C-alpha cells in the first residue's frame, strides 16, 4: 500500500488542527504596556520580509514567508512555505 493510500484511509487525517504563525516577539516594559491605547504600535524583533515560523502546539513544523492571497481569498494573508521541518529527525 502506498503512503498516499495509507493516509487517505486513516480517519485521523480528517481531524483539523490549529497552526500558530509566529511573526515576531516584543519585550516591552510594563509601563509601556500601561500607556498603550488605540493606534499604538508595538515594534517586533523581526522585519516585514523575515521568515515566519509555523507551530503546532509548541512544536516548530515549518518556516515560510507572508503573502497576500489572490483570487477567491484576495486580501487575506497566507504563508508560502520555504522550509518544512523533518519531524522524524528534528531540524
PLY file of the C-alpha trace (Angstrom):
ply
format ascii 1.0
element vertex 91
property float x
property float y
property float z
element edge 90
property int vertex1
property int vertex2
end_header
0.00 0.00 0.00
1.39 3.44 -0.92
1.90 6.21 1.64
-0.87 8.25 -0.02
-3.29 5.33 0.23
-2.40 4.81 3.88
-3.06 8.50 4.67
-6.39 8.55 2.83
-7.66 5.50 4.72
-6.56 6.82 8.12
-9.51 8.57 9.85
-7.13 10.83 11.82
-6.20 12.65 8.60
-9.67 14.27 8.72
-9.13 15.84 12.17
-8.48 19.60 11.97
-5.54 21.06 13.88
-4.67 24.63 14.75
-1.41 26.05 13.45
0.05 29.18 15.04
2.09 31.51 12.84
4.74 33.48 14.73
5.74 36.74 13.07
7.91 38.08 15.88
8.22 38.89 19.56
8.15 42.06 21.62
9.60 42.72 25.08
8.04 45.99 26.24
8.31 47.31 29.77
5.13 47.06 31.82
4.96 50.87 31.94
4.89 50.90 28.10
2.02 48.42 28.07
0.07 50.55 30.54
0.50 53.58 28.25
-0.82 51.79 25.17
-4.02 52.99 23.60
-5.76 52.67 20.28
-3.37 53.15 17.32
-0.30 52.49 19.49
2.35 50.50 17.64
4.44 47.82 19.34
7.70 47.10 17.50
8.63 43.47 16.98
12.07 41.89 16.81
11.58 40.99 13.14
11.32 42.80 9.83
8.47 42.66 7.33
10.33 40.30 4.97
11.77 38.00 7.69
10.60 34.36 7.71
7.67 33.40 9.92
7.51 30.17 11.95
4.63 27.71 11.97
3.86 25.78 15.16
1.51 23.02 16.21
1.37 23.50 19.96
4.96 24.32 20.88
6.45 22.18 18.08
8.04 24.05 15.15
6.82 22.37 11.94
7.79 24.81 9.15
9.02 28.25 8.14
7.68 30.48 5.44
7.00 33.97 4.18
3.84 36.01 4.47
1.98 36.60 1.24
-1.30 38.16 0.21
-3.77 35.64 -1.17
-5.22 36.10 -4.66
-8.44 35.04 -6.36
-11.25 33.79 -4.11
-9.27 34.68 -0.95
-7.92 38.04 -2.17
-6.90 40.33 0.66
-6.32 37.51 3.16
-2.87 36.71 4.48
-1.29 33.39 3.65
2.06 31.71 4.26
4.25 30.35 1.45
6.29 27.52 2.96
10.03 27.79 2.43
11.12 25.02 4.79
9.28 22.03 6.23
10.82 20.52 9.34
11.62 16.81 9.23
9.57 15.80 12.28
11.32 12.42 12.41
14.82 13.93 12.79
14.18 17.49 14.06
15.94 20.34 12.29
0 1
1 2
2 3
3 4
4 5
5 6
6 7
7 8
8 9
9 10
10 11
11 12
12 13
13 14
14 15
15 16
16 17
17 18
18 19
19 20
20 21
21 22
22 23
23 24
24 25
25 26
26 27
27 28
28 29
29 30
30 31
31 32
32 33
33 34
34 35
35 36
36 37
37 38
38 39
39 40
40 41
41 42
42 43
43 44
44 45
45 46
46 47
47 48
48 49
49 50
50 51
51 52
52 53
53 54
54 55
55 56
56 57
57 58
58 59
59 60
60 61
61 62
62 63
63 64
64 65
65 66
66 67
67 68
68 69
69 70
70 71
71 72
72 73
73 74
74 75
75 76
76 77
77 78
78 79
79 80
80 81
81 82
82 83
83 84
84 85
85 86
86 87
87 88
88 89
89 90
